């Protein structure tokens, strides 16, 4: 089984499962809670603090059907779930703060390397090798 789609809205999960069933793709839903749940919940797709692991997920049972299922979702304009997708996007398009942090880290490493090299030269001079 491979994860295909996740959403906090139960209606979206049901629609994806129905679409996959129409095309003969077996799927399983995990993380669904049908008991003691209000019919409407407020949520935000852009809310970063919410744990997306708690959302219901649609899994494709057979690996051979996975590419067809991804193509079906792309045909609807839905990008299938990618593990660590947000982290990949941040790495590909770093913010100015991230760029500054990486430059600062690089400068620290260069200074540390220069200090280590100076220490080695001093030790070699002390031992009379240079």
N, C-alpha and C positions, 0 to 999 in steps of 0.2 A: 504494500500500500504506500502511496505517495500523496503528500498534501497538495491540494489544488487551490482551494479558496477558503477564505475566512472572512467573517463579518459579524458585527454585534447584532445585526437585525435578522431575526428568525425568518422573515419573509424572503430575504435575499438567499439565504441558505436553501430554503424550500424550492425556490425558483431554479437555482443551479442544479439541485438534485433532480428536479423534473426534466430539465433540459438534457441532462446526461442520460436519464432513463429513456427519453424519446429517441436518442441516438444509440441505445443499446449498450451504454457504458455503465458498469456496476460501480456504485459509490457507497461510501459509508460516512455518516456524520458522527463526529466525536465532540464532546463538550457541550452537548445540548441539554438544557434543563427545561423540561416541560412542566414540572410541578412548581407550585407556589411562585408563579411569575406573573407580574402584571402584563396586561395586553400591550401596553405602550411604555417604553422606557426612553428617557432622554439620554442621548449619547452624542459624541462628537468624533468624527473621523480624524480630526486634527489634534485631538487631545493626546498628548504624549505620555502623560503620567499613567494612563490606564494600561494594564497588562493585557496585551493582545493574545497571550497564551490562553486566557480564560474564555475567549470568544469561541463559538462553535466553528468547527472546521469540516470542510468536505474533503474526503480522501478518495482517490481512485483506487479500486481494488486490484486491478491488473495493470502491470507496468506497460504492457503493450498498448493499452488504451490511453495512456497519459498524454501523448502528443496530440491525439485527436481531441481530447478534452481541453487541452490548452488552446488549440486552434478554435474550438467552439467558443470559448470565453473571449478570445481575442476578436472573433467575429462580432460579438456583442459589444465590444469596446471595453471589456473588463480585462485588466492585466492580471494574469494568474499570480498567485502568491509566490514570492521569492524569499527564501530564507535570508535573513539579515539584509533585506532590501533597503531599509532606511540607512543602515550603516554603509552599504555600498554606495548609495546616492551621496551621502556626506563625504565619503572618501573621494568620489569622482568630482564633486563640486564643493571644495572646501570653502568655508566662510573666512572672511578676513581675520577673525580671531584665531581660527585654526591655523591659518598660514603664519601668523605671528608666533604662535606657540611652537610650530615646527621649526621656524627660523631660530628662535631662542634655544630650543633643544640642540639644534645643529651647532650653534655657537658654543654652547656649554661643552659639547663633546670635543670640539676642536681645541678649546682652551685646556681641557683635561688631558688631551693627547699631547699638547705642547708641554704642559707641566711634567707629564710622565717622561717625555723625551729629555727634558732638561734634567730631571732627576737621574736618568740613566747616564747621561753624559757626565754629570758631577760624580757619580759613583765610580765610573770608569777612570776619571782623572784621579780620584782619591786612591784607587787601587794601583795607579801607575800604569795602566794599560794604554792610555792615550798620551 
